[in-house]
């Protein structure tokens, strides 16, 4: 009976750190390419965002906040203020409303004086 426990090793769910580092680097590259390609090929920018999200899912990593705010979580399109993104300040709610021009999804981001000092 002891043989069976040594025969089957428990697999770790965690990916090796070098794979995670490469995945993070690829996500950064894909978002920079999406930014470069947006003026001429917005559909290609959307595809780059889709690939970056797939990489993050595969390696179970988070996309950084500054990159996460560059795409719509509902339709997955790459967002550029003034082109396909409307930004409004909701002073009574103390939030910034980001409205996707493709699907109309509203993303609200809270702001306060305390958060400004931390950044």
Residue frames as a rotation matrix with the C-alpha (Angstrom) as fourth column:
UNK 1
0.565 0.825 0.000 0.00
0.825 -0.565 0.000 0.00
0.000 0.000 -1.000 0.00
UNK 2
0.309 -0.537 -0.785 2.92
0.262 -0.745 0.613 2.34
-0.914 -0.395 -0.090 0.58
UNK 3
-0.598 -0.592 0.540 3.97
0.643 0.047 0.764 2.07
-0.478 0.804 0.353 -3.07
UNK 4
0.099 0.734 0.672 0.83
0.967 -0.230 0.109 3.75
0.234 0.639 -0.732 -4.37
UNK 5
0.820 0.220 -0.528 1.46
0.410 -0.870 0.274 6.94
-0.399 -0.441 -0.804 -2.39
UNK 6
-0.057 -0.911 -0.408 4.97
-0.005 -0.408 0.913 7.34
-0.998 0.054 0.019 -3.79
UNK 7
-0.459 -0.082 0.885 3.88
0.800 0.394 0.452 6.40
-0.386 0.915 -0.115 -7.28
UNK 8
0.234 0.643 0.729 1.40
0.816 -0.538 0.213 9.28
0.529 0.545 -0.650 -7.65
UNK 9
-0.747 -0.502 -0.436 2.71
0.650 -0.686 -0.326 12.73
-0.135 -0.527 0.839 -6.85
UNK 10
0.339 0.869 -0.360 0.31
0.754 -0.480 -0.449 15.53
-0.563 -0.120 -0.818 -6.16
UNK 11
-0.206 -0.384 0.900 0.42
0.894 -0.449 0.013 18.14
0.398 0.807 0.436 -8.89
UNK 12
-0.556 -0.038 -0.830 0.79
0.497 -0.816 -0.296 21.77
-0.666 -0.577 0.473 -7.98
UNK 13
0.482 0.795 0.370 -1.80
0.827 -0.273 -0.491 24.15
-0.289 0.542 -0.789 -9.41
UNK 14
0.626 -0.301 -0.720 0.71
-0.121 -0.949 0.291 26.93
-0.771 -0.095 -0.630 -9.45
UNK 15
0.908 -0.353 0.225 2.61
0.286 0.131 -0.949 27.69
0.306 0.926 0.220 -12.62
UNK 16
0.106 -0.948 -0.300 6.40
0.986 0.062 0.152 28.05
-0.125 -0.312 0.942 -12.44
UNK 17
0.371 0.068 -0.926 7.47
0.355 -0.932 0.073 31.64
-0.858 -0.356 -0.370 -11.77
UNK 18
-0.714 -0.664 -0.222 9.45
0.040 -0.355 0.934 31.94
-0.699 0.658 0.280 -15.01
UNK 19
-0.585 0.597 0.549 6.27
0.789 0.261 0.556 31.13
0.188 0.759 -0.624 -16.97
UNK 20
0.437 0.769 -0.467 4.34
0.858 -0.512 -0.040 33.74
-0.270 -0.384 -0.883 -15.02
UNK 21
-0.078 -0.562 -0.823 7.05
0.144 -0.823 0.549 36.34
-0.987 -0.075 0.145 -15.69
UNK 22
-0.932 -0.253 0.261 6.95
0.263 0.026 0.964 35.60
-0.251 0.967 0.043 -19.42
UNK 23
-0.177 0.953 0.244 3.13
0.967 0.122 0.225 35.78
0.185 0.276 -0.943 -19.39
UNK 24
0.424 0.286 -0.859 3.21
0.578 -0.816 0.014 39.20
-0.697 -0.502 -0.512 -17.68
UNK 25
-0.521 -0.711 -0.472 5.74
-0.003 -0.552 0.834 40.43
-0.853 0.436 0.286 -20.22
UNK 26
-0.821 0.264 0.506 3.57
0.568 0.288 0.771 39.19
0.058 0.920 -0.387 -23.12
UNK 27
0.243 0.947 -0.210 0.52
0.960 -0.266 -0.085 40.95
-0.136 -0.181 -0.974 -21.67
UNK 28
0.155 -0.282 -0.947 2.49
0.199 -0.930 0.309 44.22
-0.968 -0.236 -0.089 -21.49
UNK 29
-0.846 -0.534 -0.009 3.68
0.059 -0.112 0.992 43.79
-0.531 0.838 0.126 -25.09
UNK 30
-0.501 0.723 0.475 0.17
0.856 0.334 0.394 43.01
0.127 0.604 -0.787 -26.36
UNK 31
0.478 0.698 -0.533 -1.28
0.759 -0.634 -0.149 46.14
-0.441 -0.334 -0.833 -24.75
UNK 32
-0.164 -0.592 -0.789 1.50
-0.057 -0.793 0.607 48.32
-0.985 0.145 0.097 -26.16
UNK 33
-0.936 -0.118 0.331 0.85
0.296 0.242 0.924 46.84
-0.189 0.963 -0.191 -29.62
UNK 34
-0.048 0.992 0.118 -2.88
0.998 0.054 -0.041 47.46
-0.047 0.116 -0.992 -29.18
UNK 35
0.366 0.121 -0.922 -2.13
0.348 -0.937 0.015 51.11
-0.863 -0.326 -0.386 -28.44
UNK 36
-0.618 -0.690 -0.376 0.07
-0.146 -0.369 0.918 51.42
-0.772 0.622 0.128 -31.54
UNK 37
-0.903 0.219 0.369 -2.41
0.429 0.478 0.766 49.70
-0.009 0.851 -0.526 -33.87
UNK 38
-0.236 0.923 -0.303 -5.59
0.678 -0.066 -0.732 51.43
-0.696 -0.378 -0.611 -32.69
UNK 39
-0.216 0.218 -0.952 -5.53
-0.384 -0.915 -0.123 54.46
-0.898 0.339 0.282 -35.05
UNK 40
-0.575 -0.070 -0.815 -5.38
-0.818 0.065 0.571 52.29
0.013 0.995 -0.095 -38.19
UNK 41
-0.374 0.377 -0.848 -6.79
-0.157 0.875 0.458 48.90
0.914 0.304 -0.268 -37.10
UNK 42
-0.270 0.305 0.914 -9.07
-0.948 -0.253 -0.195 49.07
0.172 -0.918 0.357 -34.05
UNK 43
0.788 0.590 -0.176 -10.28
-0.562 0.806 0.185 45.48
0.251 -0.047 0.967 -34.63
UNK 44
0.226 -0.806 -0.547 -6.68
0.184 0.587 -0.788 44.27
0.956 0.078 0.281 -34.35
UNK 45
-0.597 -0.381 0.706 -6.36
-0.543 -0.456 -0.705 46.13
0.591 -0.804 0.065 -31.03
UNK 46
0.313 0.802 0.509 -9.44
-0.948 0.235 0.214 44.29
0.052 -0.549 0.834 -29.78
UNK 47
0.779 -0.090 -0.620 -7.86
-0.084 0.966 -0.245 40.99
0.621 0.243 0.745 -30.79
UNK 48
-0.309 -0.951 0.002 -4.66
-0.029 0.007 -1.000 41.83
0.951 -0.309 -0.030 -28.89
UNK 49
-0.368 0.269 0.890 -6.73
-0.906 -0.319 -0.278 42.54
0.209 -0.909 0.361 -25.77
UNK 50
0.718 0.692 -0.080 -8.53
-0.672 0.718 0.179 39.21
0.181 -0.075 0.981 -26.21
UNK 51
0.403 -0.666 -0.628 -5.21
0.141 0.723 -0.676 37.34
0.904 0.184 0.385 -26.47
UNK 52
-0.576 -0.641 0.507 -3.86
-0.357 -0.361 -0.862 39.14
0.735 -0.677 -0.021 -23.38
UNK 53
0.048 0.690 0.723 -6.97
-0.998 0.004 0.063 38.18
0.040 -0.724 0.688 -21.39
UNK 54
0.836 0.228 -0.499 -6.63
-0.299 0.952 -0.065 34.55
0.460 0.203 0.864 -22.53
UNK 55
-0.108 -0.955 -0.278 -2.99
0.080 0.270 -0.960 34.49
0.991 -0.126 0.047 -21.35
UNK 56
-0.557 -0.064 0.828 -4.01
-0.732 -0.433 -0.525 35.91
0.392 -0.899 0.195 -17.96
UNK 57
0.518 0.813 0.267 -6.71
-0.854 0.474 0.214 33.24
0.047 -0.339 0.940 -17.62
UNK 58
0.647 -0.286 -0.707 -4.39
-0.088 0.893 -0.442 30.42
0.758 0.348 0.552 -18.63
UNK 59
-0.347 -0.898 -0.271 -1.71
0.310 0.163 -0.937 31.34
0.885 -0.409 0.221 -16.11
UNK 60
0.459 0.668 -0.586 -4.20
0.777 0.017 0.629 32.50
0.430 -0.744 -0.511 -13.46
UNK 61
-0.609 -0.669 -0.426 -2.65
0.776 -0.615 -0.144 35.95
-0.165 -0.418 0.893 -13.10
UNK 62
0.421 0.744 -0.518 -4.18
0.617 -0.654 -0.437 39.41
-0.665 -0.136 -0.735 -12.74
UNK 63
0.091 -0.309 0.947 -3.89
0.814 -0.525 -0.250 42.04
0.574 0.793 0.204 -15.43
UNK 64
-0.737 -0.433 -0.519 -2.45
0.665 -0.601 -0.443 45.19
-0.120 -0.672 0.731 -13.80
UNK 65
0.074 0.851 -0.521 -4.97
0.662 -0.433 -0.613 47.93
-0.746 -0.299 -0.595 -12.93
UNK 66
-0.209 -0.189 -0.960 -3.52
-0.378 -0.889 0.257 50.46
-0.902 0.416 0.115 -15.39
UNK 67
-0.954 -0.108 -0.281 -3.99
-0.301 0.351 0.886 47.96
0.003 0.930 -0.367 -18.22
UNK 68
-0.658 0.753 0.022 -7.32
0.715 0.633 -0.296 46.63
-0.237 -0.179 -0.955 -16.94
UNK 69
0.037 0.680 -0.732 -8.85
0.278 -0.711 -0.646 50.07
-0.960 -0.180 -0.215 -17.38
UNK 70
-0.594 -0.339 -0.730 -7.87
-0.551 -0.490 0.676 50.16
-0.587 0.803 0.104 -21.05
UNK 71
-0.874 0.357 -0.329 -10.51
-0.101 0.528 0.843 47.67
0.475 0.770 -0.425 -22.18
UNK 72
-0.090 0.940 0.328 -14.21
-0.950 -0.180 0.254 47.05
0.298 -0.288 0.910 -21.70
UNK 73
-0.791 -0.217 0.571 -14.96
-0.472 0.811 -0.346 44.06
-0.388 -0.544 -0.744 -19.50
UNK 74
0.148 0.943 0.299 -18.30
-0.305 0.331 -0.893 43.46
-0.941 0.041 0.337 -21.24
UNK 75
0.951 0.280 -0.133 -17.41
-0.192 0.193 -0.962 43.52
-0.243 0.940 0.237 -24.96
UNK 76
0.464 -0.846 0.262 -13.60
0.616 0.521 0.591 43.28
-0.636 -0.113 0.763 -24.71
UNK 77
0.667 -0.213 0.714 -12.85
0.588 -0.439 -0.679 46.25
0.458 0.873 -0.168 -26.95
UNK 78
-0.377 -0.869 -0.321 -9.73
0.926 -0.346 -0.149 48.38
0.019 -0.353 0.935 -26.48
UNK 79
0.663 0.734 -0.147 -10.76
0.747 -0.662 0.065 51.81
-0.050 -0.152 -0.987 -25.17
UNK 80
-0.605 -0.768 0.209 -9.31
0.778 -0.627 -0.050 55.18
0.170 0.132 0.977 -26.13
UNK 81
-0.089 0.596 -0.798 -10.78
0.600 -0.608 -0.520 58.36
-0.795 -0.525 -0.304 -24.58
UNK 82
-0.207 0.100 -0.973 -12.39
-0.493 -0.870 0.016 60.55
-0.845 0.483 0.229 -27.22
UNK 83
-0.770 -0.083 -0.633 -12.60
-0.617 0.352 0.704 57.76
0.165 0.932 -0.322 -29.79
UNK 84
-0.142 0.742 -0.655 -14.73
-0.068 0.653 0.754 55.00
0.988 0.151 -0.042 -28.26
UNK 85
-0.254 0.036 -0.967 -14.72
0.926 0.296 -0.232 55.98
0.278 -0.954 -0.108 -24.57
UNK 86
0.178 0.361 0.916 -16.59
-0.023 -0.929 0.370 58.76
0.984 -0.087 -0.157 -22.80
UNK 87
-0.521 -0.414 -0.747 -15.36
0.750 0.197 -0.632 59.86
0.409 -0.889 0.207 -19.38
UNK 88
0.235 0.651 0.722 -17.68
-0.044 -0.735 0.677 61.69
0.971 -0.191 -0.144 -16.98
UNK 89
-0.887 -0.453 -0.085 -17.09
0.099 -0.006 -0.995 62.84
0.450 -0.892 0.050 -13.41
UNK 90
0.221 0.962 -0.163 -20.01
0.343 0.080 0.936 62.07
0.913 -0.263 -0.312 -11.10
UNK 91
-0.574 -0.583 0.575 -19.26
-0.239 -0.552 -0.799 64.53
0.783 -0.596 0.177 -8.30
UNK 92
0.178 0.703 0.688 -22.31
-0.927 -0.115 0.357 63.64
0.330 -0.702 0.631 -6.19
UNK 93
0.973 0.155 -0.170 -21.29
-0.112 0.965 0.237 59.95
0.201 -0.212 0.957 -6.17
UNK 94
0.375 -0.923 0.090 -17.54
-0.774 -0.259 0.577 60.74
-0.509 -0.286 -0.812 -6.06
UNK 95
0.179 -0.272 0.946 -16.94
0.380 0.906 0.188 58.43
-0.907 0.326 0.265 -9.01
UNK 96
-0.475 -0.307 -0.824 -15.59
-0.703 -0.431 0.566 58.62
-0.529 0.848 -0.011 -12.53
UNK 97
0.460 0.689 0.560 -17.94
-0.068 0.656 -0.751 57.04
-0.885 0.308 0.349 -15.06
UNK 98
-0.672 -0.643 -0.368 -16.30
-0.507 0.038 0.861 55.45
-0.539 0.765 -0.352 -18.10
UNK 99
0.391 0.905 0.168 -18.82
-0.330 0.308 -0.892 54.70
-0.859 0.293 0.419 -20.84
UNK 100
-0.558 -0.554 0.617 -17.87
0.302 0.557 0.774 52.27
-0.773 0.619 -0.143 -23.61
UNK 101
-0.317 0.393 -0.863 -18.77
-0.747 -0.664 -0.028 53.63
-0.584 0.636 0.504 -27.04
UNK 102
-0.833 -0.033 -0.552 -19.16
-0.425 0.678 0.600 50.15
0.354 0.735 -0.579 -28.52
UNK 103
-0.537 0.615 -0.578 -21.58
0.546 0.775 0.317 48.43
0.643 -0.145 -0.752 -26.12
UNK 104
0.107 0.605 0.789 -22.62
-0.247 -0.753 0.610 51.27
0.963 -0.260 0.069 -23.77
UNK 105
0.377 -0.037 -0.926 -21.32
0.762 0.580 0.287 49.56
0.526 -0.814 0.247 -20.62
UNK 106
0.571 -0.151 0.807 -20.77
-0.401 -0.909 0.114 51.98
0.716 -0.389 -0.580 -17.73
UNK 107
0.148 -0.619 -0.771 -17.73
0.774 0.558 -0.300 51.38
0.616 -0.553 0.561 -15.52
UNK 108
0.795 0.168 0.583 -17.65
-0.184 -0.849 0.495 53.46
0.578 -0.501 -0.644 -12.35
UNK 109
-0.048 -0.890 -0.453 -14.34
0.685 0.301 -0.663 54.06
0.727 -0.342 0.595 -10.58
UNK 110
0.848 0.393 -0.356 -14.48
0.522 -0.504 0.688 55.65
0.091 -0.769 -0.632 -7.12
UNK 111
-0.154 -0.900 0.407 -12.17
0.482 -0.428 -0.765 58.48
0.863 0.079 0.500 -6.22
UNK 112
0.894 0.346 -0.285 -11.40
0.423 -0.439 0.792 60.33
0.149 -0.829 -0.539 -3.02
UNK 113
0.688 -0.656 0.310 -8.71
-0.632 -0.752 -0.187 62.58
0.356 -0.067 -0.932 -1.59
UNK 114
0.458 -0.503 0.733 -7.19
-0.529 0.508 0.680 59.67
-0.714 -0.699 -0.034 0.32
UNK 115
0.646 -0.172 0.743 -6.64
0.545 0.786 -0.292 57.67
-0.534 0.594 0.602 -2.90
UNK 116
0.896 -0.325 0.303 -5.00
0.043 -0.616 -0.787 60.67
0.442 0.718 -0.538 -4.58
UNK 117
0.537 -0.720 0.441 -2.35
-0.841 -0.414 0.347 60.94
-0.067 -0.557 -0.828 -1.86
UNK 118
0.458 -0.351 0.817 -1.48
-0.118 0.887 0.447 57.26
-0.881 -0.300 0.365 -2.07
UNK 119
0.683 -0.168 0.711 -0.73
0.706 0.399 -0.585 57.45
-0.186 0.901 0.391 -5.81
